[in-house]
């Protein structure tokens, strides 16, 4: 059957990722660390430095999995660079005329891959309730891309972005009608799989400095490939302030609807999918009882002592790591459970413009709020208003240079200009 759509890829930037895990506990920590796997949006992966693992295995997703036994005070490091690619889903005839991007060849999954990305997991359950609801949502749509589009539109319209979530998983998302990027991705994957559409959660981060964890989806269509979807960003962008924050902070596209079949190429992928097997096996049978006061989380409908138990021999997800503590962790910050990472742009000009963007954004709002806050007390410091306009002008120029400006930023520019003219009594 002739395909109606095709994916087009275009290189955006080269990024460097520096990951670190420091064992601050009083005993050994076992660490399972997902190593980067190539994909159409993350290519030419170059390992720059890596602590030698005790053991390495290959996950069903194609990710190498490194295992470490980290002694007290020891550090595990992983640094790599990669070329990032933006993605666009376009009509097949349009793809033939593309001159600023490349198209992918015919894509197929093996039977084992298809089965893996259709399976039911605690975070992504596939059951009759999910299937019935998915069928109701897609209505008379029969083509997989159109079915996925209707699922995307439904989730964006009826669910709200909220962080942090109280529970993890698609069932919790259905119950509470709100969640973070993980819950959006788990629910979308569950709906797709219930309709026989292979789908996976992509676990990664924004390529925007330290940490900035994120998750999204890809669903597979024969002959087209892995089509990206980010329902959480689309839902968050219904709020104009969040839209401005996403565009300014992460360099996202300005329209939420463009996050079906399209990604901006400003992210790093750590691993694919949920409920990944831990190799070597997690020693649940020999692990002592959960210590008193150990914080547990509701994950996929069951309480999980994260970092002290596995979930049926698997890690719920690898972002990019899962750990085993010998006792109650002290300290117990996010860095002790996941490690830390920094993503930076390798080109000097790109890195400099990113720094200028963040600096001017922060100083703009600082001056703006200070000016209006002091005005409430009849202290009109016009130089603050002038400074806020100057910093916004710098921000706008940087956004234009980075191709991240959109209508809200231009509207702000007009309002700032009017405010400046008024303060200078030019009217």
Helices and strands as residue ranges (DSSP letters): E 5-22, E 29-34, E 42-50, E 55-58, E 64-70, E 75-91, H 92-96, E 102-103, H 111-116, H 128-138, H 144-158, E 160-161, H 170-176, E 178-179, H 181-194, E 199-206, E 209-210, E 213-221, E 225-229, H 231-236, H 240-250, G 256-259, E 262-263, E 267-272, E 276-277, E 297-299, E 302-304, E 314-315, E 321-324, H 334-338, E 340-345, H 348-375, H 382-401, H 407-423
